C-alpha cells in the first residue's frame, strides 16, 4: 500500500478508490514523520515556527509550542471543520514506548492531499490539526490528554482564527483526539457542530480500569470531560447553540462503551441534548470511526436534522460508508 493510500485510508480515511489514483501522482522524496520525535518530543523556536507554512506559536504553562495545521484553502470568513487524530504512542509487550506503524508512513504532503479530499467530499473548508507532538507540531505527545494539551489547542485555534480570518469552527475527533472536542466546546462560543468518535469520555474511570495514575495538578494534570458537563450542557440545549454527536461502537474493545455512555447521560441530566449514535467501527478492535465521524460532521454542517443523521448511521456496519 502506498504512503498516500495508507494516510488517506488509514488516518484521514478518504473515499474508496481515490487512494490508488493519488498514489500514482504522489510527491517523491518527501520526509515522513519519525518515531524519535514522537517518543522524545521536539522543540521549535518562535522564529523557526514563523518560517514554517501554516503554523502558529503559542505559550501555555511556560512552554512555547509550534502547532502545524493543514488547511484545504482559504479560511477567511468561514467556519472550517477541524479534525483531531487519535493517539499514536503506546507500549510494546516489554513495556517500551512504540509508535503506531501507520503514523510513520505519513508526511505533510500526504496530509495536504487528505485534507483536500475531505474538504471536497464534505463541501466545507477543512483543517487537519497537528496535535502537540504530532504531524509536525512541536512538544511531546506523551503530554496528550492533559491540561497542557487542552490549553495549547485552545490558544492555537484562537491564533489560527486571527491569522486566517476564520469565523468559528466545527470540531471532530477520534479516540484520544476526541477528548479535545468537549474541552474546546466547554471553552468556546464559536463551535457549530461537534462530533466525538470513540472517546474515553469518563476518563477518570478509564484510567482507573487500566491502572493509569490520574494526575490532578499542574500542566500534566489529566483532562476529564466529565468535569466540563455543566459548562457544555447549556451550549447543546437545542436553542440554536452548538450540536453535539457522540459516535460509539457498543463492541469497541479499545475504549469500551461503558467509558463513553456516562458522559452522554450526564449531559442529558444537566439539560443538554447530545445525540449518541451506536454504529459499527472498523479495525479489529471495532474502534475506528474516523470516516463516519467526518461524514456526520459534514451532514451537520449542511444542516441535516438529528433524525436524518441518526437514521443514516445508527446500527450501520463498520464498512457501510458512502462510495
Secondary structure as UniProt FT lines:
FT   HELIX           3..5
FT   HELIX           6..11
FT   TURN            16..17
FT   HELIX           18..24
FT   HELIX           35..40
FT   HELIX           46..50
FT   STRAND          55..60
FT   TURN            61..62
FT   STRAND          63..71
FT   TURN            76..77
FT   STRAND          79..84
FT   STRAND          89..91
FT   TURN            93..94
FT   STRAND          97..99
FT   HELIX           101..105
FT   HELIX           108..122
FT   STRAND          126..129
FT   TURN            132..133
FT   TURN            135..136
FT   HELIX           141..143
FT   TURN            144..145
FT   HELIX           147..164
FT   STRAND          168..174
FT   HELIX           175..178
FT   HELIX           179..187
FT   STRAND          191..197
FT   HELIX           203..209
FT   TURN            210..211
FT   TURN            219..220
FT   HELIX           225..228
FT   HELIX           229..233
FT   HELIX           234..236
FT   STRAND          243..248
FT   TURN            250..251
FT   HELIX           257..259
FT   HELIX           261..269
FT   TURN            270..271
FT   STRAND          275..278
FT   TURN            283..286
FT   HELIX           290..301
FT   TURN            302..303
FT   HELIX           306..313
FT   TURN            314..315
FT   TURN            318..319
//
